[in-house]
Amino acid sequence: MWRLVFHWLFVKPVMLLIVGLNVRNPQRIPTQGPAIVVANHNSHADTVALTSLFPSRVLRKVRPVAAADYFLRTPALSWVSRNCMGILPLDRDGIRCGADPLRDCVAALDRGEILILFPEGSRGEAEQRQRFKKGIFHLARRRPEVPIVPIYLHGLGKVLPKGAFVPVPLFCDAFVGEAITERPDDAGEFVESLEAAMTALVEGTRFPEWA
């Protein structure tokens, strides 16, 4: 219930009135799981923008994967993150201690959920892409039958850049790529192929220059 309330009273109005998010190829957005959505990461608005792309009937199965040490750091933020955004917490401290970092992600895929991942790991500078890390490869290798859908977000780094708290009105775009069902067995080649898919989305858009 809280996710639907948050979706219709906050997410949709923000995306419509402030961001003006324009979606290219919305028919490629997965509406049933298991599936993995990967996107570039320049803003905290990225997660909100991506969840706004899904119809409300599948929203309960959409799980943004996010760092537990950030999104669960206070009781209030933890409640909003879990109940309103439906995040799947990633325990980075557990990773350092040798725990299986992908256990919860694999379990979510086995339940037929749709994961949202940012392979860059952390937010970069506005409208600047970073190299993908190899964590997405290890998840894809454990569930090779799960499709991966790349989405390129353009403009959100200007709306709510790293370190900002007040969004700036600006029209943005989400370019949805075709689902990737076949991928290399080598980690380096896999990451390169995923980055190439993202680059293809970028080069096919002909963005206007920012002022």
Backbone as ProteinMPNN parsed JSONL, in Angstrom:
{"seq_chain_A": "MWRLVFHWLFVKPVMLLIVGLNVRNPQRIPTQGPAIVVANHNSHADTVALTSLFPSRVLRKVRPVAAADYFLRTPALSWVSRNCMGILPLDRDGIRCGADPLRDCVAALDRGEILILFPEGSRGEAEQRQRFKKGIFHLARRRPEVPIVPIYLHGLGKVLPKGAFVPVPLFCDAFVGEAITERPDDAGEFVESLEAAMTALVEGTRFPEWA", "coords_chain_A": {"N_chain_A": [[0.827, -1.204, 0.0], [1.899, 1.28, 0.87], [3.864, 1.703, -1.058], [2.365, 2.142, -3.383], [0.97, 4.478, -2.662], [3.138, 6.265, -2.331], [4.107, 6.137, -4.921], [2.06, 7.298, -6.527], [1.514, 9.753, -5.305], [3.935, 11.023, -4.975], [6.2, 10.085, -6.653], [5.188, 9.954, -9.376], [4.062, 12.653, -9.719], [6.462, 14.203, -9.364], [8.099, 13.274, -11.466], [6.526, 14.044, -13.613], [5.904, 16.826, -13.315], [8.239, 18.193, -12.451], [10.579, 16.923, -13.471], [9.774, 16.089, -16.017], [9.948, 13.659, -17.463], [10.815, 11.903, -20.332], [10.135, 9.005, -22.076], [11.751, 6.727, -24.095], [11.018, 4.077, -26.257], [9.197, 2.594, -24.492], [7.908, 0.159, -24.511], [9.763, -1.793, -24.164], [10.3, -2.065, -21.51], [10.508, -4.274, -18.814], [7.716, -6.125, -17.692], [7.236, -8.259, -16.19], [8.812, -10.563, -13.985], [11.471, -13.024, -13.598], [13.832, -10.327, -13.95], [16.486, -8.07, -14.865], [17.252, -4.738, -14.564], [19.5, -2.389, -15.755], [21.269, 0.657, -15.29], [22.817, 3.877, -15.949], [24.35, 6.079, -13.501], [23.879, 9.051, -11.983], [22.543, 10.546, -10.131], [20.44, 10.872, -7.179], [17.884, 10.932, -7.986], [17.693, 9.07, -9.95], [16.809, 6.459, -9.204], [14.147, 6.946, -8.47], [13.196, 7.865, -10.924], [13.471, 5.556, -12.534], [11.784, 3.675, -11.247], [9.4, 4.913, -11.745], [8.806, 4.227, -14.322], [7.496, 1.842, -14.417], [4.38, 0.038, -14.554], [1.768, 0.355, -12.101], [0.72, -2.083, -11.334], [2.752, -3.951, -11.28], [4.515, -2.965, -9.525], [5.119, -3.809, -6.933], [6.889, -5.843, -7.31], [9.191, -4.688, -8.187], [12.466, -4.0, -7.42], [14.748, -1.869, -6.341], [18.228, -2.128, -6.016], [20.209, -1.21, -3.349], [22.688, 0.484, -1.336], [22.978, -0.638, 1.926], [24.221, 0.64, 4.094], [23.881, 3.3, 3.539], [21.133, 3.849, 2.831], [19.774, 2.788, 4.968], [20.57, 4.122, 7.17], [19.364, 5.787, 9.062], [16.449, 5.558, 11.187], [14.113, 6.757, 10.049], [14.782, 7.18, 7.324], [15.31, 4.557, 6.634], [12.772, 3.393, 6.912], [11.281, 4.703, 4.901], [12.795, 3.936, 2.663], [12.507, 1.145, 2.606], [9.675, 0.67, 2.75], [8.386, 2.524, 1.07], [9.935, 2.784, -1.24], [10.79, 0.241, -1.707], [13.372, -0.912, -1.598], [16.102, -3.211, -2.079], [18.294, -4.047, 0.213], [21.838, -3.81, 0.048], [24.445, -5.214, 1.648], [27.298, -3.786, 2.236], [29.251, -3.928, 4.18], [29.095, -6.594, 4.907], [30.098, -7.754, 2.615], [32.8, -7.112, 2.776], [33.46, -8.717, 4.85], [33.411, -11.215, 3.842], [30.955, -12.399, 3.301], [28.236, -13.673, 1.245], [27.552, -11.514, -1.23], [25.559, -11.453, -3.104], [23.43, -12.985, -2.393], [20.793, -12.175, -1.529], [19.93, -10.873, -3.815], [19.886, -12.917, -5.745], [17.942, -14.552, -4.571], [15.75, -12.85, -4.777], [15.404, -12.728, -7.566], [14.737, -15.37, -7.993], [12.248, -15.348, -6.888], [10.845, -14.123, -8.816], [11.152, -11.387, -9.149], [11.905, -7.963, -10.209], [14.924, -6.541, -10.619], [16.633, -3.468, -10.027], [19.618, -2.159, -10.957], [22.725, -0.381, -10.568], [25.431, -0.512, -12.317], [27.734, 1.044, -12.233], [28.231, 1.541, -9.63], [28.547, 3.807, -7.776], [27.33, 7.202, -7.555], [28.21, 9.312, -10.246], [29.805, 12.253, -11.699], [27.726, 14.885, -13.014], [26.1, 13.849, -15.893], [28.243, 12.322, -16.754], [29.615, 9.296, -17.643], [30.69, 6.34, -15.887], [33.048, 3.619, -15.609], [31.753, 0.3, -15.705], [31.375, -1.865, -12.913], [32.24, -5.266, -11.939], [30.334, -6.705, -10.559], [27.743, -7.083, -11.577], [28.2, -8.972, -13.526], [28.75, -11.327, -12.064], [26.304, -11.782, -10.842], [24.656, -12.155, -13.09], [25.83, -14.455, -14.124], [25.099, -16.381, -12.28], [22.394, -16.597, -12.663], [21.758, -17.185, -15.544], [19.637, -17.256, -17.31], [18.074, -15.056, -16.944], [16.842, -12.069, -18.307], [18.592, -9.039, -19.208], [18.023, -5.646, -19.077], [19.091, -2.734, -20.517], [19.085, 0.705, -19.591], [19.398, 4.029, -20.466], [19.85, 7.011, -18.766], [19.262, 10.389, -19.181], [20.079, 13.639, -18.307], [19.235, 13.683, -15.632], [21.328, 14.005, -13.896], [21.651, 16.703, -13.888], [19.302, 17.582, -12.8], [19.191, 16.671, -10.109], [22.008, 16.721, -8.887], [24.969, 15.074, -7.534], [25.294, 15.611, -4.107], [23.402, 17.606, -3.991], [20.179, 18.751, -2.76], [17.789, 19.861, -3.436], [15.666, 19.56, -6.139], [16.153, 20.596, -9.551], [14.088, 21.98, -11.988], [13.878, 20.388, -15.12], [13.854, 19.031, -18.355], [14.067, 15.562, -18.983], [15.365, 12.389, -20.189], [14.704, 8.92, -20.748], [16.151, 6.189, -22.14], [15.328, 3.173, -23.365], [16.786, 0.085, -23.809], [17.062, -2.924, -25.859], [16.29, -6.152, -24.502], [18.926, -8.088, -23.14], [19.905, -11.264, -23.69], [21.821, -13.106, -24.274], [25.162, -13.516, -23.356], [28.74, -12.921, -22.854], [30.99, -15.359, -21.344], [33.192, -14.539, -20.002], [34.295, -12.233, -17.547], [35.408, -9.66, -18.085], [34.807, -9.335, -20.836], [32.065, -9.49, -20.692], [31.355, -7.164, -19.212], [32.31, -5.229, -20.989], [30.625, -5.689, -23.183], [28.177, -4.983, -22.093], [28.597, -2.295, -21.528], [28.941, -1.457, -24.131], [26.38, -1.807, -25.134], [25.075, 0.173, -23.696], [26.419, 2.412, -24.674], [25.552, 2.351, -27.306], [22.917, 3.123, -26.97], [23.309, 5.751, -26.121], [24.63, 6.935, -28.34], [22.698, 6.744, -30.237], [20.905, 8.727, -29.738], [21.449, 11.457, -30.043], [21.846, 13.82, -28.35], [21.029, 17.163, -27.317], [23.369, 19.854, -26.837], [24.328, 20.792, -23.55], [23.61, 23.879, -21.982]], "CA_chain_A": [[0.0, 0.0, 0.0], [2.731, 2.476, 0.947], [4.549, 1.913, -2.334], [1.397, 2.737, -4.306], [0.74, 5.85, -2.225], [4.35, 7.003, -2.678], [4.201, 6.15, -6.387], [1.091, 8.201, -7.141], [1.511, 11.082, -4.687], [5.26, 11.647, -5.035], [7.017, 9.716, -7.806], [4.576, 10.392, -10.629], [4.06, 14.115, -9.845], [7.816, 14.73, -9.539], [8.557, 12.955, -12.817], [5.705, 14.762, -14.593], [5.892, 18.278, -13.163], [9.584, 18.758, -12.263], [11.552, 16.303, -14.372], [9.279, 15.978, -17.384], [10.664, 12.503, -18.013], [10.364, 11.385, -21.614], [10.598, 7.626, -22.18], [11.88, 6.202, -25.457], [10.826, 2.623, -26.324], [8.655, 2.082, -23.226], [7.451, -1.223, -24.668], [10.844, -2.706, -23.797], [10.395, -2.148, -20.05], [9.962, -5.573, -18.388], [6.527, -6.044, -16.844], [7.199, -9.455, -15.363], [10.138, -11.035, -13.638], [12.633, -12.259, -13.173], [14.523, -9.482, -14.915], [17.44, -7.13, -14.293], [17.361, -3.458, -15.26], [20.747, -1.703, -15.418], [21.256, 2.041, -15.755], [23.884, 4.759, -15.494], [24.007, 6.62, -12.19], [24.402, 10.389, -11.729], [21.672, 11.311, -9.249], [19.5, 10.112, -6.365], [16.62, 10.897, -8.726], [17.722, 7.95, -10.895], [15.966, 5.366, -8.721], [12.76, 7.395, -8.584], [12.855, 7.896, -12.35], [13.336, 4.201, -13.049], [10.568, 3.039, -10.716], [8.23, 5.56, -12.349], [8.555, 3.659, -15.646], [6.753, 0.593, -14.309], [2.968, 0.161, -14.185], [1.539, 0.13, -10.671], [0.35, -3.47, -11.069], [3.962, -4.764, -11.06], [5.417, -2.178, -8.698], [5.54, -4.552, -5.739], [7.972, -6.751, -7.684], [10.337, -3.9, -8.636], [13.337, -3.863, -6.253], [16.036, -1.198, -6.534], [19.296, -2.61, -5.14], [20.85, -0.006, -2.815], [23.62, 0.263, -0.232], [22.314, -0.625, 3.228], [24.847, 1.596, 5.01], [23.394, 4.65, 3.23], [19.677, 3.977, 2.849], [19.221, 2.327, 6.24], [21.415, 4.717, 8.212], [18.506, 6.349, 10.107], [15.145, 4.873, 11.2], [13.159, 7.372, 9.12], [15.198, 6.873, 5.957], [15.136, 3.116, 6.469], [11.349, 3.104, 6.725], [10.897, 5.181, 3.562], [13.496, 3.134, 1.664], [11.939, -0.206, 2.554], [8.225, 0.614, 2.576], [7.909, 3.38, -0.021], [10.725, 2.555, -2.447], [10.965, -1.198, -1.896], [14.755, -1.242, -1.927], [16.724, -4.452, -1.638], [19.557, -3.54, 0.772], [23.083, -4.519, -0.22], [25.298, -5.038, 2.818], [28.699, -3.657, 1.817], [30.099, -4.393, 5.283], [29.124, -8.045, 4.806], [30.986, -8.105, 1.507], [34.17, -7.021, 3.275], [33.681, -9.809, 5.801], [33.403, -12.484, 3.132], [29.608, -12.933, 3.102], [27.787, -13.717, -0.139], [26.882, -10.244, -1.47], [24.486, -11.596, -4.086], [22.435, -13.939, -1.895], [19.441, -11.611, -1.547], [19.585, -10.569, -5.212], [19.531, -14.19, -6.375], [16.662, -14.971, -4.004], [14.71, -11.989, -5.35], [15.172, -13.181, -8.936], [14.04, -16.652, -7.906], [10.844, -15.031, -6.561], [10.236, -13.484, -9.974], [11.17, -9.936, -9.012], [12.658, -7.177, -11.188], [15.945, -5.786, -9.91], [17.23, -2.275, -10.627], [21.021, -2.096, -10.544], [23.596, 0.626, -11.158], [26.744, -1.183, -12.368], [28.834, 1.964, -11.949], [28.479, 1.429, -8.204], [28.238, 5.037, -7.068], [26.968, 8.311, -8.434], [29.305, 10.061, -10.842], [29.518, 13.648, -11.996], [26.56, 15.075, -13.873], [26.163, 13.473, -17.309], [29.504, 11.647, -17.06], [29.545, 7.865, -17.374], [31.827, 5.68, -15.274], [33.196, 2.223, -16.0], [30.94, -0.645, -14.947], [32.059, -2.843, -12.078], [31.971, -6.638, -12.378], [29.326, -7.367, -9.749], [26.615, -7.468, -12.416], [28.587, -10.209, -14.208], [28.627, -12.463, -11.156], [24.874, -12.042, -10.671], [24.147, -12.708, -14.35], [26.356, -15.812, -14.294], [24.356, -17.29, -11.411], [21.056, -16.756, -13.232], [22.0, -16.817, -16.945], [18.396, -17.194, -18.086], [17.368, -13.812, -16.641], [17.194, -11.005, -19.254], [19.128, -7.783, -18.691], [17.512, -4.537, -19.887], [19.833, -1.494, -20.26], [18.368, 1.976, -19.719], [20.266, 5.193, -20.317], [19.17, 8.183, -18.23], [19.924, 11.616, -19.632], [19.588, 14.886, -17.723], [18.949, 13.623, -14.198], [22.481, 14.533, -13.183], [21.452, 18.146, -13.783], [18.125, 17.807, -11.96], [19.569, 16.478, -8.707], [23.379, 16.201, -8.927], [25.55, 14.592, -6.293], [25.469, 16.644, -3.103], [22.266, 18.537, -3.98], [19.002, 18.259, -2.058], [16.602, 20.464, -4.042], [15.7, 19.302, -7.575], [16.027, 21.706, -10.495], [13.229, 21.567, -13.109], [14.609, 20.192, -16.368], [13.352, 17.882, -19.089], [15.019, 14.454, -19.002], [15.009, 11.271, -21.051], [15.093, 7.547, -20.424], [16.224, 5.416, -23.375], [15.253, 1.765, -22.987], [17.375, -0.792, -24.813], [16.505, -4.267, -25.995], [16.743, -7.099, -23.481], [20.11, -8.877, -23.458], [19.689, -12.636, -23.212], [23.058, -13.857, -24.504], [26.301, -12.716, -22.923], [30.009, -13.658, -22.755], [31.292, -16.04, -20.083], [34.32, -13.854, -19.377], [33.829, -11.035, -16.841], [35.804, -8.465, -18.81], [34.036, -9.241, -22.072], [30.669, -9.222, -20.322], [31.24, -5.748, -18.87], [32.495, -4.464, -22.22], [29.432, -5.812, -24.016], [27.112, -4.209, -21.451], [28.928, -0.891, -21.772], [28.697, -1.201, -25.55], [24.929, -1.658, -25.284], [24.738, 1.495, -23.183], [26.958, 3.392, -25.625], [24.671, 2.36, -28.47], [21.762, 3.95, -26.615], [23.764, 7.143, -26.091], [24.953, 7.419, -29.679], [21.496, 6.774, -31.059], [19.945, 9.708, -29.249], [21.786, 12.805, -30.523], [21.444, 14.765, -27.323], [21.455, 18.553, -27.508], [24.432, 20.283, -25.924], [23.859, 21.537, -22.381], [24.063, 25.277, -21.932]], "C_chain_A": [[0.868, 1.265, 0.0], [3.471, 2.749, -0.358], [3.613, 2.568, -3.342], [1.116, 4.184, -3.95], [1.927, 6.728, -2.62], [4.467, 7.183, -4.186], [3.302, 7.236, -6.986], [1.115, 9.612, -6.563], [2.863, 11.782, -4.742], [5.986, 11.358, -6.348], [6.43, 10.258, -9.108], [4.51, 11.914, -10.754], [5.437, 14.717, -10.065], [8.304, 14.491, -10.96], [7.801, 13.744, -13.881], [5.923, 16.263, -14.524], [7.285, 18.897, -13.056], [10.558, 18.232, -13.305], [11.07, 16.281, -15.817], [9.908, 14.819, -18.114], [10.008, 11.992, -19.286], [10.972, 10.002, -21.823], [10.614, 7.187, -23.635], [11.827, 4.668, -25.403], [10.289, 2.037, -25.013], [8.18, 0.638, -23.311], [8.519, -2.233, -24.29], [11.0, -2.855, -22.281], [9.791, -3.473, -19.593], [8.772, -5.386, -17.452], [6.305, -7.331, -16.064], [8.635, -9.937, -15.12], [10.268, -12.526, -13.803], [13.264, -11.461, -14.309], [15.47, -8.566, -14.146], [17.473, -5.889, -15.172], [18.659, -2.797, -14.81], [20.72, -0.31, -16.029], [22.5, 2.768, -15.291], [23.41, 5.511, -14.247], [24.682, 7.962, -11.942], [23.653, 11.13, -10.629], [20.84, 10.382, -8.378], [18.131, 10.032, -7.044], [16.56, 9.723, -9.692], [16.772, 6.832, -10.472], [14.502, 5.724, -8.848], [12.313, 7.389, -10.039], [12.62, 6.491, -12.894], [12.078, 3.513, -12.528], [9.316, 3.655, -11.324], [7.874, 4.957, -13.702], [7.639, 2.436, -15.597], [5.285, 0.845, -13.972], [2.758, -0.236, -12.725], [1.234, -1.331, -10.356], [1.563, -4.372, -10.83], [4.924, -4.096, -10.084], [5.946, -2.961, -7.506], [6.681, -5.523, -6.041], [9.23, -6.02, -8.146], [11.199, -3.565, -7.42], [14.642, -3.153, -6.628], [17.062, -1.725, -5.533], [20.105, -1.399, -4.686], [21.692, -0.345, -1.592], [22.907, 0.409, 1.108], [22.902, 0.436, 4.141], [24.436, 3.029, 4.73], [21.889, 4.755, 3.447], [19.027, 3.48, 4.134], [19.911, 3.004, 7.415], [20.611, 5.401, 9.321], [17.169, 5.614, 10.072], [14.158, 5.439, 10.187], [13.499, 7.033, 7.672], [15.028, 5.393, 5.659], [13.677, 2.769, 6.188], [10.892, 3.506, 5.323], [11.519, 4.292, 2.486], [12.854, 1.766, 1.5], [10.476, -0.2, 2.144], [7.707, 1.42, 1.39], [8.65, 3.135, -1.336], [10.978, 1.083, -2.719], [12.384, -1.627, -2.173], [15.136, -2.629, -1.406], [18.105, -4.068, -1.105], [20.742, -4.445, 0.431], [24.051, -4.2, 0.917], [26.764, -4.995, 2.399], [29.659, -4.068, 2.927], [30.208, -5.916, 5.251], [30.038, -8.522, 3.704], [32.433, -8.117, 1.989], [34.498, -8.178, 4.223], [33.601, -11.182, 5.149], [32.034, -13.097, 2.933], [29.244, -12.896, 1.613], [27.01, -12.442, -0.444], [25.657, -10.354, -2.371], [23.343, -12.498, -3.615], [21.017, -13.386, -2.015], [18.993, -11.28, -2.968], [19.144, -11.831, -5.946], [18.177, -14.673, -5.874], [15.514, -14.145, -4.574], [14.387, -12.405, -6.788], [14.411, -14.511, -8.933], [12.568, -16.466, -7.527], [10.141, -14.342, -7.723], [10.215, -11.975, -9.897], [12.051, -9.289, -10.079], [13.639, -6.3, -10.426], [16.391, -4.577, -10.726], [18.637, -2.144, -10.07], [21.744, -0.964, -11.268], [25.015, 0.06, -11.182], [27.933, -0.26, -12.134], [29.176, 1.97, -10.456], [28.086, 2.641, -7.406], [27.926, 6.135, -8.065], [28.214, 9.038, -8.952], [28.921, 11.519, -11.035], [28.403, 13.737, -13.023], [26.884, 14.762, -15.333], [27.514, 12.873, -17.717], [29.377, 10.17, -16.689], [30.834, 7.364, -16.741], [31.901, 4.242, -15.79], [32.33, 1.338, -15.111], [31.836, -1.554, -14.113], [31.564, -4.248, -12.442], [30.929, -7.372, -11.549], [28.148, -7.856, -10.566], [26.919, -8.762, -13.167], [28.345, -11.42, -13.316], [27.161, -12.792, -10.88], [24.3, -12.693, -11.925], [24.623, -14.141, -14.56], [25.579, -16.814, -13.44], [22.926, -17.506, -11.881], [21.109, -16.352, -14.705], [20.744, -16.703, -17.789], [17.647, -15.88, -17.899], [17.788, -12.716, -17.621], [17.69, -9.757, -18.534], [18.693, -6.662, -19.64], [18.302, -3.272, -19.557], [18.948, -0.264, -20.472], [19.358, 3.11, -19.514], [19.434, 6.395, -19.879], [19.947, 9.436, -18.601], [19.273, 12.826, -18.961], [19.385, 14.867, -16.228], [20.127, 14.091, -13.352], [22.432, 16.037, -13.042], [20.282, 18.477, -12.857], [18.474, 17.725, -10.483], [20.978, 15.887, -8.67], [23.853, 15.759, -7.548], [25.801, 15.746, -5.335], [24.334, 17.637, -3.019], [21.069, 17.901, -3.276], [17.699, 18.799, -2.648], [16.673, 20.242, -5.552], [15.496, 20.556, -8.404], [15.153, 21.25, -11.658], [14.01, 21.5, -14.415], [14.039, 18.963, -17.068], [14.446, 16.821, -19.225], [14.485, 13.319, -19.877], [15.475, 9.955, -20.455], [15.013, 6.736, -21.708], [16.334, 3.937, -23.013], [15.794, 0.903, -24.12], [16.68, -2.138, -24.879], [17.101, -5.197, -24.94], [17.923, -7.913, -24.0], [19.925, -10.264, -22.854], [20.909, -13.518, -23.418], [24.239, -12.971, -24.131], [27.554, -13.579, -22.79], [30.192, -14.302, -21.383], [32.451, -15.387, -19.339], [33.848, -12.529, -18.77], [34.17, -9.759, -17.6], [35.002, -8.262, -20.083], [32.574, -8.926, -21.785], [30.476, -7.737, -20.03], [31.377, -4.884, -20.112], [31.251, -4.519, -23.098], [28.268, -5.011, -23.429], [27.349, -2.711, -21.634], [28.683, -0.514, -23.231], [27.208, -1.02, -25.818], [24.481, -0.286, -24.795], [25.22, 2.587, -24.126], [26.076, 3.488, -26.859], [23.423, 3.196, -28.204], [22.126, 5.431, -26.637], [23.947, 7.683, -27.497], [23.73, 7.491, -30.58], [20.523, 7.867, -30.7], [20.182, 11.127, -29.732], [21.306, 13.862, -29.543], [21.836, 16.184, -27.709], [22.546, 18.893, -26.5], [23.8, 21.033, -24.752], [24.431, 22.943, -22.418], [25.032, 25.462, -20.775]], "O_chain_A": [[0.618, 2.2, -0.76], [3.679, 3.906, -0.722], [4.031, 3.461, -4.079], [1.031, 5.034, -4.837], [1.743, 7.81, -3.178], [4.873, 8.24, -4.669], [3.735, 8.0, -7.848], [0.771, 10.568, -7.258], [2.936, 12.999, -4.576], [6.347, 12.284, -7.074], [7.119, 10.95, -9.857], [4.871, 12.44, -11.807], [5.583, 15.642, -10.863], [8.857, 15.392, -11.59], [8.36, 14.078, -14.926], [6.107, 16.911, -15.555], [7.494, 20.017, -13.524], [11.275, 19.002, -13.943], [11.869, 16.436, -16.741], [10.352, 14.963, -19.253], [8.815, 11.691, -19.316], [12.19, 9.844, -21.754], [9.598, 7.27, -24.325], [12.514, 4.046, -24.592], [10.863, 1.087, -24.481], [8.063, -0.035, -22.287], [8.215, -3.413, -24.111], [11.769, -3.702, -21.826], [8.653, -3.772, -19.956], [8.825, -4.576, -16.526], [5.304, -7.475, -15.362], [9.53, -9.738, -15.941], [9.296, -13.216, -14.111], [13.232, -11.868, -15.471], [15.291, -8.315, -12.954], [17.695, -5.979, -16.379], [18.897, -2.658, -13.611], [20.218, -0.112, -17.135], [23.166, 2.334, -14.351], [22.212, 5.571, -13.97], [25.891, 8.026, -11.719], [24.065, 12.218, -10.227], [20.558, 9.247, -8.764], [17.318, 9.168, -6.715], [15.487, 9.407, -10.206], [16.014, 6.316, -11.294], [13.696, 4.902, -9.285], [11.202, 6.966, -10.357], [11.665, 6.267, -13.638], [11.382, 2.84, -13.287], [8.28, 2.995, -11.412], [6.759, 5.151, -14.187], [7.072, 2.041, -16.616], [4.97, 1.751, -13.199], [3.491, -1.066, -12.187], [1.463, -1.779, -9.232], [1.424, -5.444, -10.24], [6.02, -4.602, -9.844], [7.1, -2.79, -7.114], [7.365, -5.977, -5.123], [10.231, -6.661, -8.465], [10.724, -2.919, -6.486], [15.546, -3.782, -7.177], [16.793, -1.764, -4.332], [20.626, -0.649, -5.51], [21.44, -1.334, -0.902], [22.308, 1.446, 1.393], [22.165, 1.073, 4.893], [24.618, 3.897, 5.584], [21.421, 5.643, 4.159], [17.843, 3.73, 4.361], [19.843, 2.51, 8.54], [21.131, 5.579, 10.423], [16.789, 5.094, 9.024], [13.442, 4.682, 9.533], [12.627, 6.65, 6.891], [14.643, 5.02, 4.55], [13.387, 1.943, 5.322], [10.204, 2.746, 4.643], [10.855, 3.934, 1.513], [12.679, 1.285, 0.38], [10.072, -0.981, 1.282], [6.708, 1.05, 0.774], [8.07, 3.261, -2.414], [11.34, 0.71, -3.835], [12.605, -2.595, -2.9], [14.571, -3.135, -0.436], [19.004, -3.789, -1.897], [20.657, -5.67, 0.515], [24.426, -3.045, 1.116], [27.399, -6.036, 2.227], [30.771, -4.512, 2.643], [31.27, -6.472, 5.53], [30.681, -9.565, 3.826], [33.199, -9.02, 1.654], [35.656, -8.565, 4.376], [33.71, -12.202, 5.83], [31.942, -14.221, 2.439], [29.865, -12.179, 0.828], [25.89, -12.295, 0.045], [24.818, -9.454, -2.399], [22.396, -12.743, -4.362], [20.134, -14.059, -2.546], [17.81, -11.394, -3.289], [18.154, -11.82, -6.677], [17.355, -15.148, -6.657], [14.431, -14.672, -4.827], [13.22, -12.429, -7.179], [13.545, -14.739, -9.778], [11.739, -17.329, -7.813], [8.959, -14.013, -7.621], [9.358, -11.336, -10.509], [12.83, -9.958, -10.758], [13.231, -5.416, -9.673], [16.512, -4.646, -11.949], [18.827, -2.031, -8.859], [21.43, -0.629, -12.41], [25.728, 0.139, -10.182], [29.035, -0.737, -11.863], [30.278, 2.359, -10.068], [27.345, 2.511, -6.431], [28.216, 6.02, -9.256], [29.14, 9.335, -8.197], [27.859, 11.963, -10.597], [28.163, 12.807, -13.793], [27.806, 15.327, -15.923], [27.883, 12.914, -18.891], [29.067, 9.839, -15.545], [31.919, 7.879, -17.009], [30.931, 3.72, -16.339], [32.189, 1.591, -13.915], [32.913, -1.959, -14.55], [30.582, -4.394, -13.17], [30.66, -8.546, -11.803], [27.604, -8.926, -10.29], [26.017, -9.56, -13.421], [27.796, -12.426, -13.766], [26.814, -13.96, -10.703], [23.548, -13.664, -11.839], [23.89, -14.957, -15.119], [25.418, -17.969, -13.834], [22.308, -18.51, -11.526], [20.576, -15.309, -15.084], [20.776, -16.115, -18.871], [16.684, -15.613, -18.618], [18.982, -12.452, -17.757], [17.274, -9.455, -17.415], [18.953, -6.715, -20.842], [18.205, -2.771, -18.437], [18.162, -0.208, -21.418], [20.07, 3.15, -18.511], [18.448, 6.754, -20.523], [21.151, 9.524, -18.36], [18.059, 13.01, -19.043], [19.361, 15.926, -15.6], [19.942, 14.525, -12.215], [23.097, 16.599, -12.171], [20.271, 19.524, -12.21], [18.101, 18.598, -9.698], [21.136, 14.687, -8.447], [23.214, 16.039, -6.534], [26.438, 16.736, -5.694], [24.285, 18.438, -2.085], [20.954, 16.677, -3.203], [16.626, 18.254, -2.387], [17.628, 20.681, -6.191], [14.761, 21.463, -8.013], [15.447, 20.221, -12.267], [14.719, 22.44, -14.773], [13.772, 17.954, -16.417], [15.596, 17.132, -19.538], [13.312, 13.299, -20.251], [16.488, 9.883, -19.76], [13.942, 6.606, -22.301], [17.326, 3.508, -22.423], [15.318, 0.981, -25.252], [15.82, -2.45, -24.056], [18.255, -5.05, -24.539], [17.926, -8.368, -25.144], [19.804, -10.406, -21.637], [21.018, -14.574, -22.795], [24.307, -11.813, -24.541], [27.468, -14.797, -22.635], [29.624, -13.849, -20.39], [32.66, -15.664, -18.158], [33.091, -11.79, -19.399], [33.326, -8.875, -17.744], [34.567, -7.149, -20.378], [31.925, -8.194, -22.532], [29.541, -7.12, -20.541], [30.641, -3.91, -20.274], [30.864, -3.513, -23.692], [27.47, -4.432, -24.167], [26.408, -1.952, -21.866], [28.27, 0.606, -23.531], [26.816, -0.181, -26.63], [23.613, 0.343, -25.4], [24.518, 3.573, -24.353], [25.872, 4.575, -27.4], [22.93, 3.891, -29.092], [21.351, 6.262, -27.11], [23.47, 8.773, -27.811], [23.728, 8.218, -31.574], [19.437, 7.947, -31.275], [19.244, 11.918, -29.827], [20.463, 14.695, -29.874], [22.863, 16.389, -28.356], [22.629, 18.283, -25.434], [22.861, 21.808, -24.932], [25.571, 23.166, -22.827], [25.53, 26.567, -20.559]]}, "name": "protein", "num_of_chains": 1, "seq": "MWRLVFHWLFVKPVMLLIVGLNVRNPQRIPTQGPAIVVANHNSHADTVALTSLFPSRVLRKVRPVAAADYFLRTPALSWVSRNCMGILPLDRDGIRCGADPLRDCVAALDRGEILILFPEGSRGEAEQRQRFKKGIFHLARRRPEVPIVPIYLHGLGKVLPKGAFVPVPLFCDAFVGEAITERPDDAGEFVESLEAAMTALVEGTRFPEWA"}
